[in-house]
Amino acid sequence: MFSFLLNSLNKIKIMHTLTTVKPPFVSSKSYLINGQISDWNGPMANVYSNIQLEKSTDGKVEPTLIGSVPDMQSEIAVEALNAAVKAFARGQGLWPTMKVKDRMACVEKFAGQMKEKRDEIIELLMWEIGKNKPDATKEFDRTVEYIYDTINAYKMLDRKSAKFDKEGGIYAHIRRGPLGVVLCLGPYNYPLNETFCLLIPALIMGNTAIFKPAKLGVLLITPLLEAFKNCFPPGVVNVLFGRGRNIATPIMRSGNVDVLALIGHSSSAVALQDEHPHKNRLRLILGLEAKNPAIILPDADLDHAVKECISGTLSYNGQRCTALKILYVHESIKDEFLKRFSEAVDQLKFGLPWEDGSFLTPLPEPNKPAYIRNLVDDAISKGAKIMNKKGGELSPNYCYPAVMYPVDQSMDLFHEEQFGPVIPVVSFSHIDQPLNDMANSEYGQQVSLFGQDVKELGSLIDTLANLVCRVNLNSSCQRGPDVYPFTGRKNSAVGTLSVFDALRSFSIRTFVASKDNEYNNQILNNLLNSDHSNFINTEYLL
């Protein structure tokens, strides 16, 4: 039987029978280097789901084995790097010099083959990282949509480049060119979507890539190896499996990586940068931590604010960089807000990812429940209280969301990006308190602002826009829609990701210049009327 637990302080247990759902099992030795899918003959790493299986013999629960992948070492990482370097060939390779429409055709072909693996990948998203079925389905479908949107955005970008400018007697044909070899490292909470939001724009702009899946959400990449092989020239995409220190570190030490594309923790980004011998030419595209606040003003619609804050704090158990991670509530409404918000949290359904209505699901990281509980205990020891009845109830794979109040700067919960189901609430009497806290924070991604008074909102928006990169008015923080910029200040990001901005992040402006005279103009006309250059053309892509 599945035991999966809301083991409360009163030993409550929710049980599910094995007859309803069978765990997947994917044991893959495959990896992709230089256009060839090969079998790994070295050590393998088991992959476990934190959806736990109760053994019928002794009643003990333990993580469920759902597969295995190669545990690759440094030597194979260098082989993959060499393949990517060769495919780019210092900008002279087939892929970076290919016609725009041909690169787009490769990416579109990949999207078509990816769609054939939809059900398999959604199931693995649920089992590997505990994402509920609606969110797992949304992640897959949104990723496919992102690929097609990127193709369309690239068409638009190329159309704008399909012309000659003239200034000061010089013609210029300006396009965007690739940067080189990209090391792509995605996060476990969106192992498909956010990883591909790095990988796809990098590829379509003509870069080559080495891609290592996240530590969790690794099996779901294995069904796509064949599609990568079928759709891209050799060496353009190289997919490895293993620990970051074995794979990423030797790749960075080589100095042959031109772009580090990483969504994760700043400590990882700094450590990898430090390995690179030529930091001055290393392009960084980073999505890092955030401590996004909500500010709830006295005139806010409380019903609406509670609904948005539930979504903002606890969608995917709060395991999102865009989650609301601290709530500032005005002193005059704090009691009513805490009452309504705590009741709403306790009404959330905890269940298996594929069960209808399951909002809260198992935490994929085995150590995360104890970490969350330590934050709760630290806050309690310094004067905070758990405001909701179920808050902090612990099981081997979950800690039920705890609404903590009053939280102050003496507590770890105030400062740390908790990345899980615990919600600090701070009351304020003057707006300077949350504004100063945000100004002093190491992070600056987004904020949610709840209120109605236009005069007060206008002034606050002017200030908040200088502290974060997205101000959400009466709505929770989020990444999408993907056409909007996604970035952050300070330690929250480097570079901008969106359908449009990512294409620019993974490329550089480059152009051909020619003095306006009869001799040069005749040569340019001859070039335009021939197929001798993929760069110089005014072809309009439909």
Sequence and secondary structure as in RCSB ss.txt:
>XXXX:A:sequence
MFSFLLNSLNKIKIMHTLTTVKPPFVSSKSYLINGQISDWNGPMANVYSNIQLEKSTDGKVEPTLIGSVPDMQSE
IAVEALNAAVKAFARGQGLWPTMKVKDRMACVEKFAGQMKEKRDEIIELLMWEIGKNKPDATKEFDRTVEYIYDT
INAYKMLDRKSAKFDKEGGIYAHIRRGPLGVVLCLGPYNYPLNETFCLLIPALIMGNTAIFKPAKLGVLLITPLL
EAFKNCFPPGVVNVLFGRGRNIATPIMRSGNVDVLALIGHSSSAVALQDEHPHKNRLRLILGLEAKNPAIILPDA
DLDHAVKECISGTLSYNGQRCTALKILYVHESIKDEFLKRFSEAVDQLKFGLPWEDGSFLTPLPEPNKPAYIRNL
VDDAISKGAKIMNKKGGELSPNYCYPAVMYPVDQSMDLFHEEQFGPVIPVVSFSHIDQPLNDMANSEYGQQVSLF
GQDVKELGSLIDTLANLVCRVNLNSSCQRGPDVYPFTGRKNSAVGTLSVFDALRSFSIRTFVASKDNEYNNQILN
NLLNSDHSNFINTEYLL
>XXXX:A:secstr
 EE     TT    EE TTT     EE  EEEETTEEEE  S EEEEEEEEEEE TTT  EEEEEEEEEE   HH
HHHHHHHHHHHHHGGGTSHHHHS HHHHHHHHHHHHHHHHTTHHHHHHHHHHHH   HHHHHHHHHHHHHHHHHH
HHHHHHHHHHHSS EEETTEEEEEEEEE  EEEEE  SSSTTHHHHHHHHHHHHTT EEEEE  SSS GGGGGGH
HHHHHHS TTSEEE  S HHHHHHHHHHTT   EEEEES HHHHHHHHHH S GGG EEEEE    EEEEE TTS
 HHHHHHHHHHHHHGGGG STTSEEEEEEEGGGHHHHHHHHHHHHHTS B  TTSTT  B   SSTTHHHHHHHH
HHHHHHTT EE STTTT EETTEE  EEEES  TTSHHHHS   SSEEEEEEESSTHHHHHHHHHSSEESEEEEE
   HHHHHHHHHHHTTTSSEEEETS     STTS B  EETTEES BSHHHHHHHTEEEEEEEEESSHHHHHHHH
HHHTSSS SSS      
